[in-house]
Amino acid sequence: MSHNPNPETPRRKQIRLRGYDYSQPGRYFVTVCALEKTCIFGEIHDGYFDPSPVGNIVRECWFELPYHYAGLYLDEFIVMPNHVHGVMIFIDPVGVGLKGHVNASRRRSVLEVVRAFKTFSGRRINEMRGVSGCAVWQRGYYEHIVRTDKALDEIRKYIRNNPLNWEKDPERSVSAVRGRVSNPPS
């Protein structure tokens, strides 16, 4: 446990499973939220998500991830007004462990893939806005190790039904609904 030198500053809750190797083959459910949970990715209309140009960039960047990481398979995914949900599946890439095999891909872990997703999408969003260095995403993310096929089916159902449940979604906040952002202040 790390020491918090300032008792006035709230501690960040540790959500990672201690001792677990998040680069090993497995299935991982992740949720990544927009900065301050601001609704910049689109809107929900009658239970359907209508993406903004920013939301389209987020979707494109998600589906480009397997081109950067060998052995990454993307399962169910959705962009919501202020967050994304997705399932990543890590499999051992063909040839890993063979003598002479050169893996030109980046190191693959949940942390690395989410970091890259946030970096790639944030950079493209800022390019579209004509700015640089403006944060798009909240620090950190939520992840869950998916251990069973039944759990995977439930998560897929949750993701697919997320737009229908937007009014009850814990990632939806009053300030987020009001805070539509197109460009950061100059």
C-alpha positions as a printed Julia matrix, in Angstrom:
186×3 Matrix{Float64}:
   0.0     0.0     0.0
   1.38    3.42   -0.92
   1.67    6.22    1.6
  -0.48    9.27    0.93
   1.63   12.27    2.09
  -1.33   14.66    2.06
  -4.3    13.45    4.14
  -6.49   16.14    2.51
  -6.07   14.49   -0.9
  -8.39   11.51   -1.45
  -6.71    8.18   -2.16
  -7.25    6.54   -5.52
  -8.93    3.19   -5.08
  -6.77    0.31   -6.33
  -8.9    -1.74   -8.72
  -6.26   -4.03  -10.21
  -6.08   -7.6    -8.98
  -2.86   -7.79   -6.99
  -0.3   -10.13   -8.55
  -2.32  -10.76  -11.73
  -0.47  -10.56  -15.06
  -2.69   -8.43  -17.3
  -0.62   -9.33  -20.37
  -1.46  -13.04  -20.25
  -4.01  -14.58  -22.6
  -7.51  -13.85  -21.35
 -10.66  -11.81  -21.74
 -10.92   -8.33  -20.29
 -13.91   -5.97  -20.04
 -12.9    -2.3   -19.94
 -14.69    0.99  -19.43
 -12.97    4.27  -20.26
 -14.64    7.61  -19.43
 -14.35   11.02  -21.08
 -12.72   13.74  -19.0
 -15.18   14.81  -16.29
 -17.68   12.41  -17.92
 -18.57   15.12  -20.42
 -20.86   13.96  -23.23
 -18.66   14.6   -26.27
 -18.97   11.3   -28.12
 -22.61   11.63  -29.21
 -26.17   11.36  -27.97
 -28.76    8.69  -27.24
 -32.04    8.98  -29.17
 -34.81    6.44  -28.57
 -32.34    3.86  -27.26
 -29.88    4.26  -30.13
 -26.48    5.94  -30.05
 -25.91    8.76  -32.54
 -22.15    9.44  -32.64
 -20.61   12.88  -32.98
 -17.49   13.26  -35.16
 -15.49   12.76  -31.94
 -17.42    9.53  -31.26
 -16.6     8.3   -34.77
 -12.89    8.9   -34.13
 -13.1     6.95  -30.86
 -14.74    4.0   -32.65
 -12.15    4.03  -35.45
  -9.24    4.13  -33.0
 -10.66    1.2   -31.01
 -10.92   -1.01  -34.07
  -7.4    -0.08  -35.23
  -5.84   -1.49  -32.04
  -5.31   -5.05  -33.38
  -3.06   -3.57  -36.1
  -0.73   -2.41  -33.32
  -0.89   -5.44  -31.02
  -0.35   -9.03  -32.14
  -2.7   -11.46  -30.46
  -5.34   -8.84  -29.62
  -8.9    -9.67  -30.62
 -11.71   -7.17  -30.05
 -15.1    -8.5   -29.04
 -18.22   -6.51  -28.11
 -17.78   -2.72  -28.04
 -19.88    0.42  -27.77
 -19.3     4.15  -27.7
 -21.65    5.98  -25.35
 -22.05    9.77  -24.92
 -19.33   10.0   -22.25
 -17.63    6.6   -22.08
 -16.83    3.42  -23.96
 -17.23   -0.23  -23.02
 -15.28   -2.97  -24.74
 -14.08   -6.52  -24.43
 -10.48   -7.29  -25.35
  -9.31  -10.85  -25.79
  -5.59  -11.61  -25.67
  -4.46  -14.77  -27.42
  -0.91  -15.92  -27.96
   0.15  -14.63  -31.38
   1.13  -17.29  -33.92
   4.83  -18.01  -33.69
   5.43  -16.58  -30.22
   8.09  -18.65  -28.5
   9.54  -20.06  -31.72
  13.27  -19.67  -32.11
  14.05  -16.77  -34.42
  10.54  -15.29  -34.17
  10.69  -11.52  -34.09
   7.63   -9.82  -32.66
   7.64   -6.26  -33.99
   4.48   -5.49  -32.05
   4.39   -3.47  -28.86
   4.19   -5.18  -25.49
   0.59   -6.16  -25.0
  -1.16   -5.7   -21.65
  -4.53   -4.24  -20.74
  -2.78   -1.15  -19.38
  -0.69   -0.67  -22.53
  -3.61   -1.21  -24.94
  -5.91    1.18  -23.04
  -3.11    3.75  -22.8
  -2.53    3.49  -26.55
  -6.26    3.75  -27.29
  -6.53    6.92  -25.19
  -3.38    8.38  -26.77
  -4.31    7.57  -30.38
  -7.9     8.79  -30.05
  -7.0    11.87  -27.99
  -4.39   12.94  -30.52
  -6.83   12.56  -33.45
  -9.62   14.35  -31.58
  -7.3    17.24  -30.77
  -6.17   17.39  -34.42
  -9.82   17.63  -35.47
 -10.35   20.43  -32.92
  -7.2    22.26  -34.04
  -5.54   22.06  -30.61
  -2.83   19.99  -29.02
  -2.3    18.5   -25.6
  -5.89   18.85  -24.34
  -7.04   15.92  -22.24
  -9.97   13.93  -23.65
 -10.05   11.01  -21.22
 -10.23   10.64  -17.46
  -7.13    9.3   -15.78
  -7.31    5.54  -15.35
 -10.03    3.15  -16.46
 -12.12    0.29  -15.12
 -11.31   -3.29  -16.05
 -12.71   -6.68  -15.16
 -11.16  -10.07  -15.88
 -13.8   -12.17  -17.65
 -13.36  -15.68  -16.31
 -16.31  -17.66  -17.73
 -18.31  -17.92  -20.95
 -21.45  -17.12  -18.98
 -19.86  -13.92  -17.65
 -18.77  -12.99  -21.18
 -22.33  -13.47  -22.46
 -23.68  -11.24  -19.65
 -21.11   -8.54  -20.4
 -21.9    -8.65  -24.12
 -25.59   -8.26  -23.3
 -24.82   -5.36  -20.95
 -22.78   -3.6   -23.66
 -25.41   -4.14  -26.38
 -28.2    -2.87  -24.12
 -26.26    0.11  -22.77
 -28.02    2.7   -25.0
 -31.41    1.36  -23.9
 -30.36    1.81  -20.26
 -28.7     5.22  -20.65
 -31.15    6.97  -18.33
 -30.11    4.57  -15.53
 -26.42    4.32  -16.45
 -24.04    5.01  -13.53
 -21.6     6.68  -15.99
 -24.26    9.29  -16.8
 -24.2    12.33  -14.56
 -26.24   15.52  -14.52
 -23.18   17.64  -15.28
 -22.19   15.3   -18.11
 -25.58   15.58  -19.79
 -25.42   19.36  -19.7
 -21.73   19.64  -20.62
 -21.57   19.17  -24.37
 -18.1    20.29  -25.49
 -17.09   20.94  -29.07
 -13.76   22.73  -28.66
 -11.76   23.55  -25.54
 -11.32   27.25  -24.74
  -8.39   28.97  -26.44
